[in-house]
Amino acid sequence: MLDFLDKDLDSAVSNKPALTWKPLALFVLYRLTLACLILILLWIERTPTPLGETDPQAFFWLSVSYLLFSSVMVLAWALRWPPFRIQLYGQVLIDIALITWMMHVSGGVNSGLGVLLVVAVAGGSILSGGRTAIVFAAAASLATLIEQGSAHLQGSPSQGSYTQAGLLGLAYFATAVLGRILAKRSRESEALATQRGADLATMVQLSDYVIQRMQTGILVLDAADRVQLINESARGLLGLTPGEAKSTIDDLNPKLARLLRGWRRAPEDEPAAFQPTKNVPEVLPRFARLGGEKSGGTLIFLEDTSSINQQAQHLKLASLGRLTASIAHEIRNPLGAISHANQLLAESPHLDREDRRFIEIIREQSQRMNNIVENILSLSRRDRSQLSNFPLGPWLDEFIAEFSRSYNIEAGEIVQVSYGQEITVRMDPSQLHQVMWNLCQNGLRYSPPQAHPKLKLQPSVFLGTQTPYLDVIDSGPGVDPQVLDHIFEPFFTTQQEGTGLGLYLSRELCESNQAHLNYFAQPGGGSCFRITFADPRRRQVA
């Protein structure tokens, strides 16, 4: 029957222990405190006259029994045994029995102890929260009527005792109904709070996931410039290792801290791009105040300038394409006529040695002009970079084999220095092929014939950011420091047969792939051109 009356109690116990065992602890402590107070009052002999009026000795032993029962219930609650429902039903029903008995030996309903049954019914009603509350009220009312009837049969009823017993019964039922309503609302509030908490936790998790997946670096600072949040993109852009933690913006990056202070002094000024560390690209910061107050926190956005440069590069190449279309029409046609006329002139039998040397000069310079036009056209007409992730080691093996066949190079003249583990890079494979072809051509041209190997291709990653890079190292004399600042400029060359567009074109191709091409002098001689690839964990910016 109790299962039918309180069928939702078991689920409440299993799903919401905060609504069952914790409130039951208060109920148990209340009972223990009440039993102790009754015995203390009896011990100091200052009890009101009604307590134990008809049978003081029985009242004393009932009080001791009540204390023992309360102590056992404390232990049962601590052990969580018996189950919650059995403990609740047993405690309320035994409360009703013992308090009714103590009321009987204290003069009946007029003793005032019936009020303690109201507390017992209220506690049981709130904790059960179901139809069992009515059962508790009925049990208390029945016990009160039985006590009053027993007193009547013994010939010592007080005037108006039945009326008072009826009022107590009404109070029990009213308490049960109110307790049930209160318990229902409490459970609904708890369920709603739990649901709201789960929704909030889900939103926080979702927001954190979105922030961490953003390609834009995000930093959140509090009023004291302590780092409250930093996403993975910001870590990569600032050159931090995944587990590295910094407490303040000054510890995180002093350059960024200086830009932040400058923005606070003059918010209308645009912050400049900066390079956080040596091995990461330039970053453009944007600042925003949180809370709308100067004493509030700060939100910092970090943008990879290589992404911005890539977009600008596409616009620049579109304009360059239109220009070179005109150049091709205006230059290649006359150039073709010159070359054809030079070929016809070379077939003349009446040319002396000096004339033939002039014809050879015309042929060489015409070919050079044609190469310049071809390079410019290839730069302006190339397709948009199609970035993809691929393992660098196998790709280099195929490239070395192809390049060696094209230039008839013996095995071992170009070697790949193994990193020890697979390195994944993000770049357009066809454009990386163009860059590597240009760099290897230059390295082969400047390496001495007796050098072995002539070229070393050395892939690796930066220890902090795990960003991959590739070094192309030759055995030549290296670049003259006086011309070092000009080697990536268009049409700059130190050889008469060169066009001066190879390194320029290579750097442009790298930047369109969010990569970087830099030169490093080798301590023992030779040149090192380093391609620093885009982070393979980041998507291409459209």
BELZI-V273386 format. One record per residue. N is the residue number from 1. RES is the residue in one small letter. D_FIRST is the distance of its C-alpha to the first C-alpha in Angstrom with 2 decimals. Layout:
N/RES/D_FIRST ; N/RES/D_FIRST
This chain:
1/m/0.00 ; 2/l/3.80 ; 3/d/5.31 ; 4/f/5.18 ; 5/l/6.27 ; 6/d/8.62 ; 7/k/9.66 ; 8/d/13.25 ; 9/l/13.37 ; 10/d/14.37 ; 11/s/17.17 ; 12/a/18.29 ; 13/v/18.68 ; 14/s/20.70 ; 15/n/22.68 ; 16/k/23.28 ; 17/p/23.64 ; 18/a/25.80 ; 19/l/22.84 ; 20/t/20.79 ; 21/w/22.94 ; 22/k/25.94 ; 23/p/24.35 ; 24/l/22.48 ; 25/a/26.02 ; 26/l/27.16 ; 27/f/24.33 ; 28/v/25.31 ; 29/l/28.98 ; 30/y/28.52 ; 31/r/26.97 ; 32/l/29.81 ; 33/t/32.40 ; 34/l/31.15 ; 35/a/31.30 ; 36/c/34.77 ; 37/l/36.03 ; 38/i/35.03 ; 39/l/36.89 ; 40/i/39.82 ; 41/l/40.13 ; 42/l/40.18 ; 43/w/42.71 ; 44/i/45.19 ; 45/e/44.81 ; 46/r/44.54 ; 47/t/41.19 ; 48/p/40.92 ; 49/t/41.42 ; 50/p/37.84 ; 51/l/36.36 ; 52/g/36.41 ; 53/e/38.51 ; 54/t/37.60 ; 55/d/37.05 ; 56/p/38.34 ; 57/q/37.99 ; 58/a/34.31 ; 59/f/33.76 ; 60/f/35.64 ; 61/w/33.63 ; 62/l/30.35 ; 63/s/31.75 ; 64/v/32.74 ; 65/s/29.31 ; 66/y/27.82 ; 67/l/30.39 ; 68/l/29.63 ; 69/f/25.89 ; 70/s/26.78 ; 71/s/29.18 ; 72/v/26.73 ; 73/m/24.29 ; 74/v/27.29 ; 75/l/27.93 ; 76/a/24.34 ; 77/w/24.45 ; 78/a/27.85 ; 79/l/26.76 ; 80/r/23.56 ; 81/w/21.91 ; 82/p/19.20 ; 83/p/17.46 ; 84/f/17.03 ; 85/r/13.31 ; 86/i/13.65 ; 87/q/16.83 ; 88/l/15.61 ; 89/y/12.76 ; 90/g/15.27 ; 91/q/18.14 ; 92/v/16.82 ; 93/l/15.56 ; 94/i/18.83 ; 95/d/20.78 ; 96/i/19.59 ; 97/a/20.53 ; 98/l/23.88 ; 99/i/25.00 ; 100/t/24.33 ; 101/w/26.34 ; 102/m/29.08 ; 103/m/29.15 ; 104/h/29.62 ; 105/v/32.60 ; 106/s/34.05 ; 107/g/34.52 ; 108/g/31.18 ; 109/v/30.20 ; 110/n/33.88 ; 111/s/33.90 ; 112/g/32.31 ; 113/l/29.74 ; 114/g/26.97 ; 115/v/27.75 ; 116/l/26.42 ; 117/l/22.93 ; 118/v/23.40 ; 119/v/24.04 ; 120/a/21.00 ; 121/v/18.70 ; 122/a/20.77 ; 123/g/20.51 ; 124/g/16.74 ; 125/s/16.54 ; 126/i/19.19 ; 127/l/17.92 ; 128/s/14.30 ; 129/g/15.67 ; 130/g/12.53 ; 131/r/10.46 ; 132/t/9.55 ; 133/a/13.19 ; 134/i/12.71 ; 135/v/10.42 ; 136/f/13.35 ; 137/a/15.87 ; 138/a/14.55 ; 139/a/14.57 ; 140/a/18.06 ; 141/s/19.29 ; 142/l/18.28 ; 143/a/19.95 ; 144/t/22.97 ; 145/l/23.36 ; 146/i/23.12 ; 147/e/25.74 ; 148/q/27.90 ; 149/g/27.68 ; 150/s/28.59 ; 151/a/31.50 ; 152/h/32.58 ; 153/l/32.65 ; 154/q/34.73 ; 155/g/37.13 ; 156/s/37.07 ; 157/p/35.21 ; 158/s/36.79 ; 159/q/37.86 ; 160/g/35.43 ; 161/s/32.58 ; 162/y/30.15 ; 163/t/31.07 ; 164/q/30.47 ; 165/a/27.09 ; 166/g/26.16 ; 167/l/27.49 ; 168/l/25.50 ; 169/g/22.26 ; 170/l/23.44 ; 171/a/24.22 ; 172/y/20.76 ; 173/f/19.20 ; 174/a/22.13 ; 175/t/21.71 ; 176/a/18.02 ; 177/v/19.08 ; 178/l/22.13 ; 179/g/20.41 ; 180/r/17.99 ; 181/i/21.13 ; 182/l/23.09 ; 183/a/20.63 ; 184/k/20.54 ; 185/r/24.31 ; 186/s/24.72 ; 187/r/22.84 ; 188/e/24.83 ; 189/s/27.99 ; 190/e/27.31 ; 191/a/26.68 ; 192/l/29.84 ; 193/a/31.80 ; 194/t/30.78 ; 195/q/31.81 ; 196/r/35.02 ; 197/g/35.69 ; 198/a/35.27 ; 199/d/37.52 ; 200/l/40.01 ; 201/a/40.07 ; 202/t/40.65 ; 203/m/43.44 ; 204/v/45.00 ; 205/q/44.93 ; 206/l/46.37 ; 207/s/49.03 ; 208/d/49.96 ; 209/y/50.22 ; 210/v/52.42 ; 211/i/54.58 ; 212/q/55.05 ; 213/r/56.00 ; 214/m/58.51 ; 215/q/62.14 ; 216/t/63.19 ; 217/g/62.98 ; 218/i/60.65 ; 219/l/60.88 ; 220/v/59.02 ; 221/l/60.56 ; 222/d/59.36 ; 223/a/61.70 ; 224/a/63.16 ; 225/d/63.88 ; 226/r/61.27 ; 227/v/59.93 ; 228/q/56.32 ; 229/l/56.13 ; 230/i/58.47 ; 231/n/57.86 ; 232/e/59.30 ; 233/s/62.09 ; 234/a/63.30 ; 235/r/63.30 ; 236/g/65.43 ; 237/l/67.80 ; 238/l/68.35 ; 239/g/68.91 ; 240/l/65.94 ; 241/t/64.32 ; 242/p/60.60 ; 243/g/59.45 ; 244/e/62.09 ; 245/a/60.78 ; 246/k/62.87 ; 247/s/61.83 ; 248/t/64.34 ; 249/i/66.42 ; 250/d/69.59 ; 251/d/68.22 ; 252/l/67.02 ; 253/n/70.37 ; 254/p/73.20 ; 255/k/74.78 ; 256/l/71.64 ; 257/a/71.33 ; 258/r/74.91 ; 259/l/74.25 ; 260/l/71.15 ; 261/r/73.21 ; 262/g/75.93 ; 263/w/73.47 ; 264/r/72.22 ; 265/r/75.82 ; 266/a/76.66 ; 267/p/73.62 ; 268/e/75.92 ; 269/d/77.65 ; 270/e/76.43 ; 271/p/75.54 ; 272/a/77.62 ; 273/a/76.42 ; 274/f/76.51 ; 275/q/76.17 ; 276/p/73.50 ; 277/t/74.88 ; 278/k/77.68 ; 279/n/75.73 ; 280/v/73.60 ; 281/p/74.75 ; 282/e/75.42 ; 283/v/72.46 ; 284/l/72.51 ; 285/p/70.17 ; 286/r/68.67 ; 287/f/67.22 ; 288/a/64.80 ; 289/r/63.57 ; 290/l/59.84 ; 291/g/58.62 ; 292/g/61.93 ; 293/e/63.21 ; 294/k/65.91 ; 295/s/63.66 ; 296/g/60.95 ; 297/g/60.51 ; 298/t/62.49 ; 299/l/61.64 ; 300/i/64.21 ; 301/f/64.70 ; 302/l/66.89 ; 303/e/68.65 ; 304/d/70.55 ; 305/t/74.06 ; 306/s/74.71 ; 307/s/72.24 ; 308/i/74.11 ; 309/n/77.43 ; 310/q/76.26 ; 311/q/75.68 ; 312/a/79.04 ; 313/q/80.62 ; 314/h/79.47 ; 315/l/81.02 ; 316/k/84.19 ; 317/l/84.53 ; 318/a/84.12 ; 319/s/87.08 ; 320/l/89.00 ; 321/g/88.50 ; 322/r/90.22 ; 323/l/93.05 ; 324/t/93.63 ; 325/a/93.77 ; 326/s/96.86 ; 327/i/98.18 ; 328/a/97.88 ; 329/h/99.82 ; 330/e/102.50 ; 331/i/103.03 ; 332/r/102.29 ; 333/n/104.69 ; 334/p/107.70 ; 335/l/106.61 ; 336/g/106.57 ; 337/a/110.04 ; 338/i/111.32 ; 339/s/109.92 ; 340/h/111.39 ; 341/a/114.76 ; 342/n/114.72 ; 343/q/114.13 ; 344/l/117.06 ; 345/l/119.23 ; 346/a/118.40 ; 347/e/119.83 ; 348/s/123.25 ; 349/p/125.95 ; 350/h/127.95 ; 351/l/125.60 ; 352/d/126.74 ; 353/r/124.56 ; 354/e/123.87 ; 355/d/122.85 ; 356/r/120.39 ; 357/r/118.87 ; 358/f/118.31 ; 359/i/116.73 ; 360/e/114.34 ; 361/i/113.41 ; 362/i/112.68 ; 363/r/110.49 ; 364/e/108.52 ; 365/q/107.94 ; 366/s/107.02 ; 367/q/104.45 ; 368/r/103.15 ; 369/m/102.86 ; 370/n/101.03 ; 371/n/98.57 ; 372/i/97.93 ; 373/v/97.20 ; 374/e/94.93 ; 375/n/92.96 ; 376/i/92.55 ; 377/l/91.43 ; 378/s/88.91 ; 379/l/87.55 ; 380/s/87.20 ; 381/r/86.04 ; 382/r/83.38 ; 383/d/79.91 ; 384/r/76.98 ; 385/s/75.56 ; 386/q/72.80 ; 387/l/71.02 ; 388/s/69.05 ; 389/n/67.80 ; 390/f/69.68 ; 391/p/70.64 ; 392/l/74.04 ; 393/g/75.34 ; 394/p/75.59 ; 395/w/76.92 ; 396/l/79.70 ; 397/d/80.63 ; 398/e/81.20 ; 399/f/83.11 ; 400/i/85.40 ; 401/a/86.21 ; 402/e/87.03 ; 403/f/89.10 ; 404/s/91.00 ; 405/r/91.93 ; 406/s/93.11 ; 407/y/95.37 ; 408/n/96.32 ; 409/i/94.97 ; 410/e/94.75 ; 411/a/91.50 ; 412/g/90.71 ; 413/e/92.50 ; 414/i/89.15 ; 415/v/86.28 ; 416/q/82.63 ; 417/v/81.56 ; 418/s/78.10 ; 419/y/75.42 ; 420/g/73.33 ; 421/q/70.25 ; 422/e/69.66 ; 423/i/70.27 ; 424/t/68.82 ; 425/v/70.76 ; 426/r/70.25 ; 427/m/73.36 ; 428/d/75.01 ; 429/p/76.42 ; 430/s/79.51 ; 431/q/80.38 ; 432/l/79.85 ; 433/h/82.30 ; 434/q/84.86 ; 435/v/84.47 ; 436/m/84.79 ; 437/w/87.76 ; 438/n/89.59 ; 439/l/88.84 ; 440/c/89.87 ; 441/q/93.03 ; 442/n/94.00 ; 443/g/93.19 ; 444/l/95.18 ; 445/r/98.11 ; 446/y/98.43 ; 447/s/97.72 ; 448/p/100.92 ; 449/p/101.75 ; 450/q/101.63 ; 451/a/98.14 ; 452/h/95.45 ; 453/p/92.80 ; 454/k/93.76 ; 455/l/90.25 ; 456/k/86.97 ; 457/l/83.65 ; 458/q/81.15 ; 459/p/77.51 ; 460/s/75.22 ; 461/v/72.51 ; 462/f/72.57 ; 463/l/70.63 ; 464/g/68.88 ; 465/t/67.76 ; 466/q/67.94 ; 467/t/70.07 ; 468/p/72.26 ; 469/y/76.04 ; 470/l/79.02 ; 471/d/82.47 ; 472/v/85.57 ; 473/i/88.27 ; 474/d/91.90 ; 475/s/94.88 ; 476/g/97.25 ; 477/p/98.90 ; 478/g/96.13 ; 479/v/96.42 ; 480/d/99.17 ; 481/p/97.56 ; 482/q/99.88 ; 483/v/98.31 ; 484/l/94.74 ; 485/d/93.58 ; 486/h/94.94 ; 487/i/93.78 ; 488/f/90.87 ; 489/e/93.05 ; 490/p/94.02 ; 491/f/97.52 ; 492/f/98.07 ; 493/t/99.70 ; 494/t/102.08 ; 495/q/103.51 ; 496/q/105.76 ; 497/e/103.92 ; 498/g/100.48 ; 499/t/98.82 ; 500/g/96.86 ; 501/l/93.67 ; 502/g/91.90 ; 503/l/90.15 ; 504/y/89.61 ; 505/l/87.98 ; 506/s/85.86 ; 507/r/84.55 ; 508/e/83.81 ; 509/l/81.85 ; 510/c/79.84 ; 511/e/79.03 ; 512/s/77.88 ; 513/n/75.35 ; 514/q/74.21 ; 515/a/76.16 ; 516/h/79.13 ; 517/l/82.51 ; 518/n/84.43 ; 519/y/87.49 ; 520/f/87.75 ; 521/a/91.00 ; 522/q/90.89 ; 523/p/92.26 ; 524/g/94.43 ; 525/g/95.57 ; 526/g/94.07 ; 527/s/91.70 ; 528/c/87.91 ; 529/f/86.19 ; 530/r/82.44 ; 531/i/79.92 ; 532/t/76.75 ; 533/f/74.07 ; 534/a/71.22 ; 535/d/67.89 ; 536/p/66.37 ; 537/r/62.90 ; 538/r/63.98 ; 539/r/64.32 ; 540/q/67.57 ; 541/v/67.97 ; 542/a/68.71
